[in-house]
Amino acid sequence: MGAYSNQVYFIGGGIASLAGAAFLIRDCGLPGQQIHIIEDLKVLGGSNDGAGDQEHGYVIRGGRMLNDETYENLWDLLSSIPSVDDPSQSVREEIVAFDTAHPTHSRARLVNKNGEIEDVASMGFDMGDRIAMAKLIIAPEAQLGRLRINEWFGPHFFQTNFWFMWATTFAFQPWHSAVELKRYMIRFMHEFPRIHTLEGVTRTPYNQYDSLIVPLHQYLQEHGVDFEMKCTVTDLDFKEGDGITVTRMHYVKDGKKKVLDLAEEDLVIMTNGSMTDSSSLGSMTTPPRLNGKGSSWQLWDRIAAKKPGRLGNPSSFDDHIDESKWESFTVTCEGSRFFELMESFTRNKAGTGALVTFKDSNWFMSIVLAHQPHFRNQPDDVKVFWGYGLYPDQVGDYVKKRMCDCTGEEILTELLQHLKFENDKDEIIRSANCIPCMMPYITAQFMPRTLGDRPQVIPEGSTNLAFIGQFCEIPDDVVFTEEYSVRSARIAVYQLLGIDKPIAPINQYQYDVRTLLQSLATSFR
């Protein structure tokens, strides 16, 4: 393979950029010294985060579900990244071994207002729900346009076991895009019969920062990739004319405004928008703030205005905070009392990663108890779990405040009341540190949109600019997944460098007769 003289600049240090850099090294033979990753924060990983310690508490803003059958390019990438703990095996092999040893099988997927585990063997559909779902799956995306889920389905659909489980597994809201739900129904059709047990969820040994980002970072470091941390790209200049050629990058480093002039063969690969941009943490005694647009959205807004209709329409995603926000919380427990109570209540071994949803809660709250330790530096006598509420503007059932106005202690109190753990409530709260996190754009990628709102990975007329991450357009694939970010990065790298190598195709489960029959049978359960 011939040598490349390109300098490649990735804007954003999330998994899409890290994957793109790895593909450049592995598949394109580009020296790491020619690859530059520019990150606004002091840490890499983007939304794949995980930080903290016993003293200050641990934080994960979210947990990304992995899936063996659907994450084709992610697994291809991780098969070539050595494990941090055992470099003789790949990260993919490490995850498979862990998941095989610690399979997910929920026995308490939904809990009602009385603190009772619901029987979720039935999806709860009526014939109207089944017909509407069948029509959605075959409806052309162009016909659906900006239609919302609650404009396609009737009220009964949103009271079914299916909706309670599907919505909290994938973080859908009734006002989200019907197109995105359609894509999910097709892409995860094989999960439909087991959505009540979550057996299809593939777990990582630790949180996804420790399990995915750390080994990727180490791999790139060993190949000499340049990382510019705490560096904010503020604008891009384009060559005059109808084409799209980036000529200059404006950025701020150490409080100083700077510019970088690009050579003709240099490439810019940009993560446009971020689901965790402008996140805010609270504490046991303070609620988190609701912030506005951060640097990733401001940059996309700025460059899209320079090429109207060519670089997407960020307003469809970043101007609807009330519809794209929700709140998560991470709880660090000294001792194992809460985990013991949950094991007894759910009949699941504590730490199996099974999602428990309180379907009648005003906050529409769910929690996950991952395998312990969930952090590399986590002591044996400390336990960590994560949860979130899809309706942070609603007043709690027990704590009579909006979730977004609650402290960590109040959120934990509400949870323990739903679980009817009153006898142990004071002891658990005394030994716990609950850190809430408000994320204004966490489901922005699900907002109703139309063709062109998400730019193509390589916009028409582009000579050196590509978009990667959750807010570029990949036909038929599903956003809010690791796979979408990795696939977009692979497309960007291959197309910009003219690499004639296959990209793992999307598995078409909707054409598999067995999957179709199992899904149909499930809808009548």
N, C-alpha and C positions, 0 to 999 in steps of 0.2 A: 504494500500500500504506500502510495506516495506521501511525502511530507507535506504538512500544512503550515502556512505562515500566519494563519489567523490568530489573533488574540480574541478570546471569547469572554464576554462579560455577562455574568448572571446577576440580575437585579433581584434580590431576595435570597435568603438562605434556608428556605424550607426544603421539604423532601423532593420537590420537583427540580430545583436547582442542583441539589446533591446528586440526584439520579441522572440528570443531564450531564453533569461533569463526569460521572462514572461511565456513562455510555460513550462520551468523547474519548476517554482513556481506553476503555475495553474494546470498543468496536471501530473507532476511527483512528486510533494510534496517535492521538494528539498528546504532546507532552503536558504534564500537569502544570508546568511553569507558564504555559500559555492560557491557562484557565483561571479566571478571577471570579470569586463569589463575593458580592457586596451585600452586606446585611446591616439593617438599621439597628438591630438590638446587639447586645453583648454576647448572645448565645445563638447557635444554629438550631435548626429544627422546625422553625415556624410553628405550626399548630401541633406538631408532634413534640410536646414538651413534657417535662418532668423534672422538678427541682425541689430543694428543701432539705431539711434535716430534722432530727428528733426534737431539737430545742425550739426551732421556729415553725415547725409543721411542714408537711409536704404539700405540693400543689401539682395537680394535673388538670388543665382546663377542660380536657375532654379525653375520651378514649375512642380510638378509631377501630371499628370492627374489621377484621380481616376475613377472607373467605377463600377457601382452596379453589373452588370452581370458577370464580369470577375475577381473580386478581392475576391475570395471565402474565403481564409484563413486570409486575412487582416481584413475582416469584422468579422469573427469569433473571432479573437484576440481582436479587438476594442470593441466588445460587452461585454467583461469582464474587460475593463479598465474604471475606473470612470472618468467622466468629471472633469476638474479642476474647472470650473465655477459653476457646479451643480453636486456634487458627487452622487446625487440620480439617475442620468441618466448616461448611458455609453457614451463613445466617439462616438460609432457608432450611437446611438440615437441622439446625439447632431449634428452630421454631416447630418443625414437624415432630421432633423428638419430644419437646416439651408438651405440645398439644396432645400427642398420643398418650403421654403419661398423665395428663390432667385434662380430660375431655369435659366439655360443657354439656350439662343436661339439667335444665331448670325444672324444678318441681313446684315452684311458687312464682310463676310468671306474673300473675295478676293477683293483687290483694284488694279486697273491697273495703268500704268505709267502716265495717265492723271488725277489721283486722283479721278477716278470714281469707284463706286461699281459695280463689275461684277455680272452678272446673273449666279448663280452656280446651277441652277436647273438641268442642264445637266452635266453628268460626263465628256463628251467630248470624249468618246471612239470611235474608229473605230473598224471594225470587227477583225482586227489583234490584237488590244489590248485585246479584249474580249477573243479571243482564247488563247493568251499567258497567260492571267490571269487564265483561266480555267485549262490549262496545268500545271501551276505552283502549283496550289492548290492540284492537284493529284500526282505531281511528288514526288518520294521518296527522302528523304533528302540525302541519300547516293549517289544518282545519281547527285544531285545538287552540292555537295561538296563545293568547294571554289568559286563557280560561283557568280559573282556580278549581281546586279539588271540590270545594263545597258548592261550586256551580255545576258540577257534573253529577255528584252523588246527592241523594236525598238525606234528610236528617237521620234516618234509621242507621245508615252506614256508619255514622260516627259514634254509635253506641254499641257496635259489635265488638266481640273479642278480637276479631281480626284487626280492626282499626287501632284499638288500645295497644296491641302488641306490635303491629307494623309501624305505627307512628312513633313509638318510643324506642324501637330498635334502630330506626333510621332518622328520627328527629323531624318527621313531617308535621306540619300544621294544616288545618282545614283550608286556610287561605293561600297555601302554596300552589305552585304550578301543577296543573293536571298533566302537562307533558312530562315533568320530572317523575311524577308518580307512575305514569305509563312506562317510562324507561326502566324504573326500578322493578315494576311488576314483571317485565320481560327479562331483564338482566338477572334477577334473583328468583325466577320462577321455580327453580329447584329448591329454594328455601321455603316455599309456601307450605308444604306438608309438615315441616318441622319448625315453623316459626314459634310454636308454643314451648319448645324445649331449647331452642337456640343451639341445637347440636351442630349446626353448620358454621358457628363462629369459631374462627381460629385465633387462639390467644398467643401472645408473646411471653417469654419468660419473665420479663420485667415490663415496666411502662414503656411506651413506644419511643421515648427519647433514649432510654438506656438500651433498648433492644434493637432499634432500627437506626437512629441517628448517630449514636456513638460509633458503631462499626463502619458506617458509611463515611463519617468524618475521618476516622482513622485510616481507612483505605485511601481517601483523597489526599490526606496529609502525607502518607507514605509515597505518593506519586508526585508530590511537589506542588499541589494546587495552592494558589494564593487566596487567602481569606482576608477580606477587609471588613472588620467588625466595627459597630457603632459608626457606620458611614451611611448617610441618607442620600439617595439619588432623588433630586427634586424636579428635574426636567430633562427632556431630550430635544435636541434640535434636528431638523430634517433638511435634507437637500431640497432646494427649490424644484418645483415641477410636480407632475401627477404621481410619480413613483413614491415609494416609502423607503428611504435610505437614511439611517441615523448617522449624523456627522459629528455630533458633540453630546457629551453627557455632563450635566450640571449636578454637583453633589456638595454635601456639607460634611466636613470631617474636623473633629476637634473644635467645633464652633466656627470654622472658617469656610466660606463659600469658595468652591474650586470648580474648574472645568477640565474635562479630558477630551481632547480632539482624537477622533477615531480615524485609523487608516482605512483605505478603501476595502481591504479584505477582512476587517474586524467585524465581529458579530455581537449583537446584543440580544440576550434571551431573558425576557422579563416576566416575573410573576405579577400579573395585574390583579390587584385586589387581594385581600386576605380575610379569611373567616374569623380569625382571632385578633385582627387589628383593633386597637383601642380598648383591649380588655382591661378590666380594673379589678384588683383584689380588695376584699374587705378583711375582717378579722373576727375574732370571737366577740368583740365589743363595737365594731363599726361595720356598716354595710358597704358594699362596693359602690363606686360612682358609675354613672352612665356617661361615657365619653363620646365625642363626635369623631369625624373622619381623621384617620391617621395617615402616615406618609404613603402607604401603598395606594390608598384610594385617591389621595390628592395628586399623585403622579399620573395615575390612569386618567383622572378627570382632565388634567392639564394637556396630556398629549392627544387624547381623543378629540379635544376641541380644535386641535391643529389640523386634523384630517377627518372632517365630519363624515360619518357613515362608513369609515374605513377601519377604525380601530375599536369598534364596539361602542356600546352605550352604557357606561358605568352607572348612570342614574337609575337604571332599572334595578340595580342591586344595592347601591349605597345610599339611596335617599328614602329608605323605608325602614328605619331602625325599629319602629314599633312592631313591625311584622317579621323582622329577622333576628331579634334578640332572644336569648334566654339565659338562664343563670345556672351555673354549676357550683358544686362545693366539694372540697376534699377534706376528709376527716382523718386526723392522726390520733390514734388511741393508745394511751399507755395501758398495757395489759390487754387481755383477750376477752373480757366479759361480753362486749357487744357481739363479737364474732361467735361466741358460744351460744348466746341467745338466738342469733340468726340461724345457726346450724340446727338448733332444736326446732325453731319455727318453720323453716323452709324445707326441712328434711334433706337439704343439700349439705355436703361437706363445705364448711365455710372456706371461701377462697377459691371456688370453682369458676368464678367469673360470670355467674348467671345473673341476668338482669331481673330485678324485682320492681314492678310498677304498681303504684297505688292509684288505681284507675279512677277512683272517685275523689281524689284529692283536688282541691281547688287549684293547687299549683301544678297538677298533673306530674307528680314527682316520681322519680325512679332512682334506684341505687344499684351499684355493682360492687361486690366483694371479690376482688381479684386474688389470685394466688399470692401468698406472702413468702418472702419479702417482695414488694412491688417496686422497690428502689434498691439500687446496688449498695447504698450506704445505710440501709434500714436495719436497726438492731432487732434481735430476735423477740424482744419483749414489747415491740411496737407494731401495731397493726394499722393499715391504711385502707380506706375505702372511698369511693367516689359516687356522687349523685348529681342529679340535675332536675330542674323544674321547667317545663315548657311554657308555663303561664306565670311569669314573674310579676305581672301587674295585678294578679288576683290576690285577694285577702285570704290568709290561711284559714284552715278549718279550726285550728286550736289557738294558734298565735294570730290574733286579729289584726294583722298588718299585711301589706303587700310583701311578697317575697323580696322584691328589689329593695325594700326599706328595712329588711331584717338583718340583724347581726348574725354571725356564725352560731352563737349560742341559741338564738331564736330559731334558726333553721333546724338545728339539731333537736331542739325541743319539739318542733312540729313533727319531725320524722319519728321520734320515739313515741309520741302520742298516737300516730297512725299505727305503729307496731304494737301498741298496748303494752309497752315496756315500762309502765309507770313505776313499778317497784324498784327498778334499777336506774331510773332516769337520772337522779341526782348524782349517783356514783359515776355513771358514764360521762355526764357532762363535766364533772370535776376533773376527770382524767383525759379529756379530749380537747383537741384544737380543730375547730371547723373553720376553714377559710373559704368564704364564698367568692365567686368570680362572675362578674357581669360581662357578657360578650355581645356587643351590639350588632355584629354582622355574622353571627355563627351560622345562620341558615340563609344568608343572603343569596347563595347560589341556587336556592329553591324558589326564589321569587318569580312571579309570572313574568315571562319574557316573550320576545318574538324573534324571528330570524334576524340575525345581525347584531343583536344586543351583546352576544358573546362574540368576540373577534375570532377569526380563524387562527389556528396555531401559527401558520405563515400567512399573514394578510395578503390579499391580492396586490401585486405590484411591489411587494417587499423584497429587497435585496439582502438585507442583513438584520432584520428584526423578526423575532418570534415571541409568541405569548405561551406561557405554560402555567399550570396550576388549575384551580377550580373555576376560573372565569374565562376560559377560552372554549371554543366549540369543537367537540369530538362527536361526530354523529353516532347515535345509538348508545353511547356510554353514559355512565351514571356519575354525577358529581358527588361531593362529600365522601369520596373514597380515596385511599392511597393509590389505587390503580389508576384513577383519572389523572392524578398528578404525574405519575411515572410514565404513563402512556403518552401524555402530552409532551413530556421532556424527550422521549425517544423519537417521536414524530419530528419535533423541532430540530434535534441534532442531525437526524438522518437527512432530512430535506435540505437544511441549510448547507450541509457539507456534501450533498449528493451521494450519500451512502446507499448502495443497492443491497440492502439486507432486509429480511422479513421482520415485521413487527408482529408480535403475537396477536392473532386475530381475536375478536370478541366471540366467545362461545355462544352459539345460537340455540339456547335451550327451548325456545318457543317452537322449534321445528323437531324436537325430540318427542316421539309419540309417548314414550313411557312417562316423561316429565309432564306432558299435557294431561295424560289420563290421571296421574297422581294428583295434579292440581285440581282437576275437575272433581275428583272424588273428595278432596279436602274441602272444597267449597260447599259440599252437601253434608259435611259432618255436623 
